[in-house]
Amino acid sequence: MNESVFSLHNVLFGVYPYVCLAVFGIGSWLRFDREQYGWKSDSSQLLSKGSMRWASNLFHVGVLAIFGGHFVGLLTPHFVFAAVMPDITHQYVAITAGSIFGALAFIGGTILWFRRFFNPRISLTSRWADKFILTWLMITLILGISTIPVSLGHAGHGDPRIVTALAEWIQSIMYLHPNPAYIEGVDTVFKIHLLFGMTVFLVFPFTRMVHIWSAPIGYLARSYQIVRTKRLKYMETDRYDQHKPIDM
């Protein structure tokens, strides 16, 4: 048997993705089935409002947009993008969107991270998993932002191979025909970012992130509710008459 099949690169990018996806799916199901009282976001807003609202909005908008961009950009078949735009344009679109939403997520996430670790009330009531997952997400985000200058360098030389190589690799994983060779020549920072990103799926079921499955998407399509207030009218009573004896 060829020893290269069991190389570290092939294990990390050919086997590890399936380990992460298996734990992600089965772990989420078991968590929902066995620990429904822990299926929540554990909001800390009541303990300390401060700048949480806008920081949380920046972080969530940025992260959700980045995830959506990765999902569409990497899982869409190449012939679909080829019919719409050249590969180099695709890479520039990814760079632009990543820069904008990465900056939003970084600003919001940094504020939330400092709040989680250095606000006494929040820090004392936070579990280890809360601090760990926020730190891990921020490192993953920073690594993703760090890939932007590298992508710009490749795009500046008219080389779109990064975006095509990453898309081909992740699609080979999803089609159950893993081919780690697609990303052998990819810059190291991309590989580290991929490993941190895959690990997010691995630890997902053991953190507060499970509340993502309960996002109230149904509220967007539900019918309107009509709410009417019931107003009670009280008769005015002279306060001097309240203690008068009642006539029999």
Secondary structure, 3 states (H helix, E strand, C coil): CCHHHHCHHHHHHHHHHHHHHHHHHHHHHHHHHHCHHHCCCCCCCCCCCCCHHHHHHHHHHHHHHHHHHHHHHHHCCHHHHHHHCCHHHHHHHHHHHHHHHHHHHHHHHHHHHHHHHHCHHHHHHCCHHHHHHHHHHHHHHHHHHHHHHHHHHHHHCCCCHHHHHHHHHHHHHHCCCCCHHHHCCCCHHHHHHHHHHHHHHHHHHHCHHHHHHHCCHHHHCCCCCCCCCCCCCCCCCCCCCCCCCCCC
